[in-house]
Amino acid sequence: MDSTLRWEIASAHDTPDTGGADVNPTLARVRELASRVAKRAEEIEQRRGLPDDLVDDLRDAGCFRMFAPASHGGDQLDLPDVLAVLDELARADAATSWTVGQVALSHLIVRCGPTAALDDVFADGADTLVAGAVAPKGRARTGDGGWRVTGQWPFVTGCPRAAWFYLNCVLVSGRSIPVGTDGVPATRILFVPAADVRIVDTWRVLGLRGTASHDVVVEDARVPEHRAVAARDEAAVHRIAQSSLIIGAVAVGLADGALTDLVRLATDGKRPALSARRLAASTVFQDRLGEAQTMHRAARALLYAEAAEAQAATDASTPLRRARLRAAAAQVTSLCAQVVDVAHTLAGGTAVYETSPLQRRLRDMRTATQHFVAGRDSYATLGALAVGEEAGSG
């Protein structure tokens, strides 16, 4: 058995099979689909979005119903199960995994709404694609038994295919913006149908090009009162914190794919420029590859340990628990970014060409690290709570 195959088998076994195919059939179906996704990664990037038939395949595999509420026909999987699916998909193509993950996040947030809102959003089934933005880039005025919404939100993954949107808005009363005792403006996450949303083609970026994360605009749309969630509602805050692990899962799968690409390149006989020795025979290469593999295993272990703890927790959400979730996601993403950097560096000049999957993986990873989840703010929050000081957020 050659070393490429050994790494691929070991890597696949590292992904927690959280209960087996009978418990998580989505993971089993995605494993069958993954090779087809990988072959279309370049097409996905060039199209700046997922092809129609691939969306159908993902839907058939159950990827767009993982966090949908059981009350409305969804699978409502446990968090580790969803992360395992995203991990598997990201090895094949990060943009596909990111898109599926953002639909899952959207369903988590929608589930915080009242039953009437769920009835609206999932009227056509649990596989309804939802997109949105947590950043409060819109304004909502009360009136006519609901809100009038206007705004423009960036980074709305999968927006061209979404049937519904969750959009965070600052509440406006008259000409003023009410502010709470903590000095933070009041906000609401409102659920808006696609018919009231206009997409602005802004997604021309470094990486994750296939996620179609364009801006969306809403102009004075009416939203009924029941289609709303307080953005600082405890359930919403906790689920948004949990969802940070979604970014971590994409990073883990992406780094895994980069290591597999590198091992394949080395075992195929690559020789560095001006060297008589094969890359695979270099002790420097072996040392750095071994370190990168170990770093990747550490990132994966942290991801699933945190997910298992979050799933098992029965007590109410606390600032400390949320800070730990966010800090874990940031650390996982940071470790995986280092792994991808090493893989790209060790591949040498081969990796600079657009034909190299490592070149795309590097751009995808560096785009993922720009997400706020990967920032260092969560470390400061966790540290402040550890010494009994007031945290900046949480």
N, C-alpha and C positions, 0 to 999 in steps of 0.2 A: 504494500500500500504506500503510495507516495505521500510526501509531507503535505501537499495541498489538500488531499482528501482527508488526511488525519486531522488537519486544522478545521476543515469544514464540518466534519462529523463532531469533533469536540465542541465546536462553537454552537452547533445546532442543539447539542445536548445541554449546553449551559443555559439555554432559554427555559425557564421553568414551565413545565407542562402542567399547569395548575389544575390537575384533576383528570387529565386524559381527554380523549376525543368525545367520550360520552358526556362529560361535564362541560367542556369547551369545544364544541364542534366547529366554531368559527376559526379557531386556531388550526385545526386539522385541515379545513378547507383552504385557508390562507397558505399553508405550507404547500399545498398542491398548486396554488395559483402563483406563488412567488417567482418561479422561473420565468413565467410569461411576463410578469411585471418587470423583471430585470432586463429582459430583452427589449423592452419598450421604453426604457429610461430615457434614452436620447430623444425619442419621439415626444415623450411627455414634456421634456424641457423645451424642445423646439416649438411645440404647440402652446406652451405656457398654460397648460391645463391638461386634465385627464381626458383621453378619448372616450367617446360614448360607449363603446363596447366594453372598455375596461371598467367604467362606472357600473355597467350592468353586471359584470363579473363580480365586482366588489359587493354590490348589493345582494347578489345571489349567495355570496359567501357569508352574509350576515354582518358585514363591516359597518353598515350604516344603521344598525339597530342595537348595538352593543350596550349603550347606556340609555336607550329609550325605555320609558316606564313600562313595567309589566302590565300595569292597569290599562295600557293602550296598545298591547300586543308586542311590546319590546322585549328584548332578552334580559335587560337590566343586570348585566354581568357584574361580578365583583371586580374591583380595581386591578388586582394582579392579572386577571384574565385578559382585560382590555390591554394592559401594558404589554403582555406577551404577544398579542396580535400586532401591535404597533412595532415592537422590536423586530418581529419576523418580516414585516413589510419593509421596514427601513433598510434592512440588509439588501433588499432588492432595489428599492428606490425611495429616497428620503422624502421627495415631494408627495408621493402617493401616501406614505405613512402619515406625513404631516396633515394632509387633507383629511384623511380618515380620522385622525386624532382630533382635529378641530370640530368635526361633526359630533364626535363623542362628547367633547367639552360643551358644545352647544346644547346637546340633549341634557347634560347634567344641569345646566343653568335653567333650561325650560322646566325641568322637573321641580324647580323651586316655586313655580307659579301655581295659582289655584287650579282646580280641576277644570274650570271653564276655559282657561287658557290652554291647557293640555288638549282639551277637546278640539279647540280651533287648530292648533299647530299639527296635531296628529290625526286630523280628520281623514286624510288620505292614506294613513297607515304609519307603522312605526319606522319605516325606512325613509321618512321624509328628511330631506337634506336641509339642515339649518346652519346658518353662518352668523357671524356677529363680531362685536368688539366690546371689550370690558372698559376701555378708556372712555371717559365721559366727554365725547366730542360733539354732542348734540344738546339742544335745549328743548324742554318740554313745558308747555303752559297748560294749566288746567282749564277745562271748559267743555261744555256739551257732554257731560257725563264721562269725561276721559281726559285725554291730553292732545294737544296739537304739537307735532314734533317737526323740528327742522335741524339739520346738521350734516356734517360730512365726516365719515369715519375711515381711517386708513387701515391697511393690513387685514382686510376681511377675507380670509382664506375661503376659497371655493364659492365665492359670491355668484359667479355666473350660473351656477346650477342650483342655488339655494331657493327653496320655496318659501322659507321664512327667515327672518333675521331677529336676533336679539341685539339691541342697541342701547348703550348706556347714555343717559342724558342728565344734565343738570336741570333741576327744577327752577322755573322762573315764575315769580309772582309780581304782576304789574311790570315795573321797570327794574325790579331788584331781584337778587338771587338770595334766597334765605340761607342762612349759615347756622349750623348747630353750635352747641356750647364748646365743641372742640375746634371751632373755626373752619370746619370742612363744609362745603356746600352740600345740600341735600340732593340726592340723585335717585333715579329710577332706571331699571333695565326694562325696556319696553319691547314687546313682541310685535313685529311689523311684517305684513305679507309682502312677497316679492313685487306685487303689482304697485306698491307705493315706494319702491326703491329704484334708484337709477345708479348704474355702475359706471364709474369713470376709469378708463384704462390707464392705470398708473404703474402697473407691476412690470417694470423693466429694470431688473435688479441683478445683483451678483450671483446669487444662488437661490435654491428652492424655487426656481422659475416656474415649475409645473404646478405650483399651488394656487395660481390665479388669485393672489391676495391683493386685489385692486381696492381702491377707495369706493365707498358707496355714499350716495347722497339721498336725503329725504327732505322734501320741501312741503312744509305745512300739512303733513299727513295726520289724519285723525286716528287715534288709538283708543279703543274702549278701556274703561277703567280696570277691567278684570285682566287685561293682558299686560300685567306689570309685576315686577318684583323689586322690592327695596334693595338697592345695590349693597347695602350694609346689613341686610338680613343675615342672621347667623348661618342659616343653611347655605345661602348663596356664597357668603364669604368662605365658608369651609370647603365647599365644592370647588370654588375657584382656586383655593390653595391646593387641594388635592390634584387639580388638573395640571399643576406645575410638573407633576411626574410624567404627564403625557409628553412634554418636551424632552424630558430625560430619557424616556423610552425610545423616542426617535433617535436621539443622540447615540444611545447604546447600540441600536441596530445599524446605524450609519457607520459607526466606528468598527463594528464587527465586519461589515462589508469591505471597509478599507483594508483591514488586516488580511482578509481573504484575498483581495485583489493583489496585495503585496506578496503574499506567500506564493500565489500562482505565478506572478511575474518572476520571482526568484527561482522557483523550481522548474520553470520553463527554460532556464539556462541563461538569463540575462547576465551580461558582463559589463561592469562599469567602464566608462571611457578610459582608455590608456591602461587598462588592467588585464593581466593574463588570467586572473582568477575569477571564477564565477561569483556573482553576488552572494549566492547561498553559502559559499565556502568562506566568506569573510567573517572573521571573529567579531569585528566591530558591528557588522550587520546583525549577526546572531545575538549579540548582547543587547542591542537596541530593540530588536524585534521581541526578544523575550521579555524585556522590561515593558514594552508597549502592550503585549498580551496580558501581562500581570496587572497592569494599570486598568486595562479594559475589564478584566474579571472583577476587580475591586469596584469599579463603577457599576457594573451590573449587580453585584451583590448588594451594594448600598441601595440601588433603585428598588429591588424587590423586597429587601428587608423593610424599607420604609413603607412600601405599598402594603405589605402584609400587616404591619403594625397599624397603619391607617384603617385597613379593612376590619381588623379585629377590635379596634377601639369602640367601646360602647358608651363612654362618657361624652359629655358635651364638648363641642369644639372650644379650644382655648387659644389665646394668642401664642402661647408657647408651642402648642402642637402645630399650629399653622406655620409658625416661623421655622420649625424643624422640617416640615414638608418642603417649604420653599428653599431653605438652605441645602437640603439634600438634593433637590433638583438642580440647583446651581452648581453644586460640587460634581454631580454626575455629568452634567453638560461640559463643565470645564475639563474634567479628566478625559472625556471622550474627544474633545477638541484637541487635546495634546496628543492623543493616540493617532488621530487623523493627520495632524501635522507631521508626526514621525513617519507615518506610512508614506505620505507624499514626498518627504525629504529623501527617504531611503530608496524610493523608486527612481530618483535621479531625473535626468533630462526627459526620460520617457513620459513622465507625468505632466509635463507642461502642455502637451498636445490635447486638443479637444477630443481626440479619439480615446484618450485615457479615462477610464472611469474614476481613477484617483483624482484627476483634475476636477471633475464634477463634484466628487464627494468633498473635496477641500472647500469648494465654493459653497456647497450646501451647508457644511458644518459651520463655516465662518458666518454665514447668514443666520443660522440658528442661534449662534452665540450673541447676536445683537438683540434677541428677544429679551424683554425685561426680566423674564424668569431666570435668565442666566447671569443677571447682574449681581453685584456684591451687596446690595442693600439688605438682602435677607440675612447675611452673616451679621451685620451690625445689629439688626433687630433681635436675632437670637442671642447675641452676646449681651445686649442690654438687658434682656429678660433674665439672663443667667445671673447677673449681678444686682438684680432688683432695681434697675434704672428704668425710666420711662422709654419705651420703644418708639421709634419714629413712625411705625405702622404695624399693622397686624390685625 
